[in-house]
Amino acid sequence: MNPASAILRSAKTIAVVGLSGKRFRASFGVAECLQRAGYRIVPINPLETAVLGEKCYPDLDSVPDPIDIVDIFRRSEFVPEIVEAAIRKGAKAVWMQEGVIHEQAARRAEAAGLAVFMDRCILKDHSRLA
């Protein structure tokens, strides 16, 4: 089994950093599909209070529950601080959506034991499992 499949099969909770409540945004569509597939979605966005019926948190450090995957819908320059928070949270993986690339942060996450998926859509990977 490839690493993406293994992570997606074992994960229960996905924190979506940059999840917007605007239905036309890619983050909303991806998170909505993943939620319908059975994952618990934890929205991370300081400008929202709730998205997809879930309480929104301003940052990863504010989430009281364990997180399996941190899915990043933010510009690449924000990735290092998100990766550091994912490491502190004990996440198993960070998933940088298409167009989100940060080699140094990826190496840092891998060195801390997290699986890293960069410049890849988590929903497209999930769809390949079905």
Sequence and secondary structure as in RCSB ss.txt:
>XXXX:A:sequence
MNPASAILRSAKTIAVVGLSGKRFRASFGVAECLQRAGYRIVPINPLETAVLGEKCYPDLDSVPDPIDIVDIFRR
SEFVPEIVEAAIRKGAKAVWMQEGVIHEQAARRAEAAGLAVFMDRCILKDHSRLA
>XXXX:A:secstr
  HHHHHHHH  EEEEET  S TTSHHHHHHHHHHHTT EEEEE TT SEETTEE BSSGGG  S  SEEEE S 
GGGHHHHHHHHHHHT SEEEE TT   HHHHHHHHHTT EEE S  HHHHHHHH 
